[in-house]
Amino acid sequence: MKDHLEELRVKLGGINKELLKLLNERAEIVRNIGEIKEKQGVPKFDPVRERAMLEELTSQNNGPFKDAEIKHIFKEIFKASLHLQEEDHKKLLIVSRKNQPDNTVIKVQDCLIGGSAQVMIAGPCSVESYEQLRSVASVLKDAGVKIMRGGAFKPRTSPYDFQGLGVEGLRMLKEVADEFGLATISEIVHPAHMELAEQYIDIIQIGARNMQNFELLKAAGEAKIPVLLKRGIAATLEEFVHAAEYIAVKGNTNVMLIERGIRTYEKWTRNTLDISAVPLLKQETHLPVLVDVSHSTGRKDILLPCAKAALAAGADGVMVEVHPDPQTALSDAAQQLDIPQFQQLWEGIRKSGLFKEQE
């Protein structure tokens, strides 16, 4: 009896090895199918095909496994196969960490984004006047902040809201930034404005509403300057990463990602800050990841703890909105910090020990 048991165990071990060999052979075929589907733009999961395979297998099942058990076993195999195809696809992405293990570090004037240090980006929501810009720029320079934001093209929910000063706003932003030795970032909303943007700003911002404006993403990919891509208000992280890939595949790999809050059922904040996005994006991509604490919360009273959380989670920097007189601001008046509030926030961030300043 003992000899017979051992004989069966040896036989079972041989079958296990044969199954392993067949499973890996199957996996290689699945990979090839996945590559073909990728090139053809065909979805990897085909429920009709899966159902047909299960029906064919159960029709040939002679037991002792029941049909339900056979379906369960093969569904797990199909699931593992789909996961393998998705992992292979991730490896193919230019922005994937698996494609490039080292962090992308972007140089903007004398500022490095994505390296060992972190950055602060601050400025008004909208460019309104020279006086407004100079007031903010002076404070940023004194604080050691090297990048100023300011919107010239403002896609707004209502067509009756202030839409920005357009090209004139870009000119004003550049003039003041040059005066104070600052780098600039501003949103571009039309592909035709990309060449113009390269004349006036140092970083192109693509806003949340345009995260899946694919023609705009392609145009940004052909630009010669870095791009800051904001996460859409209802975008998954996978969709966010693929939007970045649209830029990278066109040749511009100087892409930064910025979490700016997503839309949920929560009403106490303007959006919901998805802090988990920071470590996940850092893990899955090699791109710099920042957090916009102004748009993600819409509340001045919680900016400091949210900024600390972003930095603690590994963010390469934070962005805040600053205005000399927020009550008179033409956009986002409620969430913009006045200058004393910004100085208090900046001091709190630096004293937290979480912000690594550039030497």
N, C-alpha and C positions, 0 to 999 in steps of 0.2 A: 504493500500500500504506500509506504514511504517513498519507494523508488518511483512508483507511478506518479505521485504528487510532484516529485522533483522533475520528472520527465515533462509533465504538463507545464510546470513553471518555465522550463527551458524553452518549450514550444511557444509559450505566451511571450517570452522575452524576444524571441525571433520575430513574432508577429508585430510586436511593438516597434521594433527596429524597422520593419518593412513599412508599417504605417507612417512612421516618422519620415522615412525616405519619400513615400508617396505624397505626404502632406507638404514637404518642402518642394517637391517637383510641381505640385499644384500651385504653390505660392509663387514660383517663378513664372508660371503661365499667367497667373492673376496679375503679376507685375507688368508683364508684356501687354495684357489687355488694358490695364490702367494707363500705360503710356500712350497706347493708340487712342483711347477715349479722351485723354488729355489733349492730344493734338487735334482731335475732331471736335472738341468742345462738348462731348457727350457726358451726361451725368454718370458718375461712377456707380451709384446704386440704381439697380433696375428691378423693382419689385415684381414685375410680370415675369421676367426671366427667372428670378429666384423661386417664385411660386411654381413655375413649370419644372424646374430642376427637382424641387421637393416632391412634386407629384410623380415624376418619373422614378425617383428613388424609392418612394413608398410602394409604388406599383410592382417593384421588383424585390420587395422585402419579404424574405421567407422566414424571419424570426431567428432567434427567440426575442429580439428587441421588437417592441410594439411600434406601430407607425409613428405615434406621438413622440416616442423616444428617439427614433431615427430623425424626425424633423428637428427635434431639440439639438441633437448632436451636430447636424449639418448647418443649422442656423448659427451655431457658435463658430463653426468653420467659416461660414460666409461672413460673419461679423468680423472675425480676425483678418480675413482677406481684404475687406473694405478698409479696415484700419491700416493695413499694410500699404494699400494704394494711397491713402491720405498722407501717411508718413513719407512716402516717396515723393508725393507732390510738394510737401513742405520743404524737402531737401532741394527741390528744384527752384524754389523761390529765391530771387536775388537777395531779398531782405531777410531771409531766414538765418537764424543763428547757426543752423546746421550747414548752411552754405558758406558762411563766414563766421568762424568762432570768435574773432576779435571784434571789440566794439568799434563802430564807426565814430570817429572824432571829427567834428566839423569846425573849421577855422573861419571865424567871421571877424575881420580886422585883427585885433590882438586878443580876441576872446575865443576860447576853445569850448565847444559844446559836446558832451559825451565822454569826456576824459575823466580824470580823477577828481576834478573840481566840479562845482555846480554853478549855475547862472541864475540871475534874477533878470526878468524882462518886465518892464513897467512902462506905463504911459497911458494917455487918454484913450477912451473907447473910439472917439472920432476926432479927427483933426478939425479944429474950428477956427483958430486964429493964430497969428504969430505970437501974440502975447501969451496965449494959453500954452503953446508949445515951449516957449522960452522959459516960462515959470516952472514947468515940469522938468525940462532938460537940465536946468541949473541945479535942481534938487538931486536929480539922478547922478549927475557928474560929481557933486559933493559927496554923495553916498557911496561912490565907487561902482555904481551900476553902469554897465557898458552898452546895454541894448535897450532902445526905446521903441515901444509899439505905438501905432496911431493909425486909425482907420480912415482911408480916403474914399473907398468904395464900400458902402454899407448895405448889404442885402437885409431888408427888414421885413418883419411879418406883415405889417401894414404898408401899402403903397403910399400912404399919406405921411408916414414918418420920414424923418431926415435921412436921406440916402447917401450923404457924404459929399465932399467937395470934388471928388474925382481926381483928374490929373493935376489940377491946381493944388489939391491937398497933398499929393505926392511931392510936388515941387517944394511946398512949404516945409514938409517933414524933412526932406533932404537938406534944405538950406539951414534949418535950425540944428539938425544933427551934426552937420559939418562944422557949424559954429562952436558946438560944445564937444566935439570929438566923440560922438556916439554912433554906434551902428543902428540900423533901422529895420523894422519889420512892419509890413502892411499887407492887407488882404487884397488879392486880385480875383475878380469874379468873371472875367471874360478872357478866352484864349488869345484874342487879338491884342490884349494889353501886356502880354508877357515880355515882349521886347522893350516896351516902354518901362516896365517895372525894373528891368535890369539897369536902366539909366538912373533911377531915383532911389531904390531901396537895396538893402543888403540881403534880406531874407523875404521870400514870397510866402505869404500865409494863404492857405486854402481853408476856408471856414467850414464849420460843421454842416451848413446847408449844402455845400458843394463837395462834400467828401466823395460822393459818387457821381459827380459831374465828370464823366470819363474823358470828354474832349478837353476839358480844363486840366485834368490830371496829365493827359498826354502832352499838352502844351508845356506844362510845368516840367515834365521829363526832358523836354528839349531845351529848357532854359539853362543858363550857365551859372546860376546862383542857387544857394540852398533853399529848401522848401520846408515850411512848417505846416504839417497836415493835422487838422483838427478832427477828432472823432465825431461822427454824426450823432444826433440826439437819440437815435434808435438803432445804431449800428452795433452789430456783434464785433468782437475783437477780430474774428476771422475776416469779416468784411472790411474792417479797418486796415488790417495788414495787407489785404489784396488791393485796397485803394493805393497804399504806399507802393505796392509792386507795379501798378500802372505807371507810376512816376519813374521808378528805378529801371524798368524794362526799356524805357526810352532813352536811357543813358545817364540820367541824373540820379546818382546814388547818395547825394548829400541831402538826405531826407530826415526830418525830425518828426516824431509823433507827439501829439499833445492831447491828454485826457481833459475834457472840459465839461464832464457831467453828462449823464444820459437821462432821458425822460422816463419817469416812473409815476406811480400814483401818489407819491409823497408831495405834500403841499407846503411844508415848512421851509423848503429851500427851492430856489429857482429850478435847479436840476438836481440829480443825485450823483454825488462824486463817487465814482467807481474806483476806489483806491486799489482794489485787487488788480486792476488793469496794469498798474505800473510794474509789479514784479512779473506778471505774465508776459507783457510785451518785451520786457528786458530778457526774459528767458527764451522767448520764441524768435525774437529778432535781434539784430546787432545795432539797431538804430537808437539814437538818443531819444529818451522819453521824458516829457515835461508834463506839468499839471497847471492848468488855468484855474486858480482858486476863485477868481471873481465870477466867471460864468458858471462854474460848477455849483456854486452855492447861492450866489446873488445876495449874500449877507455879509456885511462888514464885520459883524460881531464874532464870526467863527472863522475868519480868514487865517488867523495865526495857528490855531490847532490843526486846521486842514493843511496848511503849508508844511507844518512839522510832520504831519502824517505822510504827506507826499515825499518829503525828503527821507524820512525813516524807511519808507517802502522802496527807496532806491532811485527816485526821480533825479534826472540830470539838471533839473531847474524848475522854477515856478514862474508863473506870469500873473501879474495883478494890474488892475486898472486904476489910474491916478489922474485926478483933475484938480486944478486950482480952486474951482468952485463947483462942486458936483451938483448943487441945486439948480444951476443954470445950464448944466450939460445938455446937449442936444440929443444924446442917446445914453441909455443905461445909467441915468442919474442916480438911481437908488443904490447901485452896487459899487460905484466908483469912490475910492478913498480920496479925502482931501490930503493936502501935503503933510500936515502934522500926523494924521492917521497913518499915512504911508511910512513916515519916519519911525513911528512907534512899532509898526509891523516889522519893518526892516531890522530894527534894533532887537526885537523879540526873536526873529529868525536867527540872527547872528549869535545872540547870547545862548540859543538853545543847544549849540554845539553840534547840530545836525547839518549845518551848511558848511561845505568845504569850499573855501574861497581860493580863487586862483592866485598864485604867487606873482 
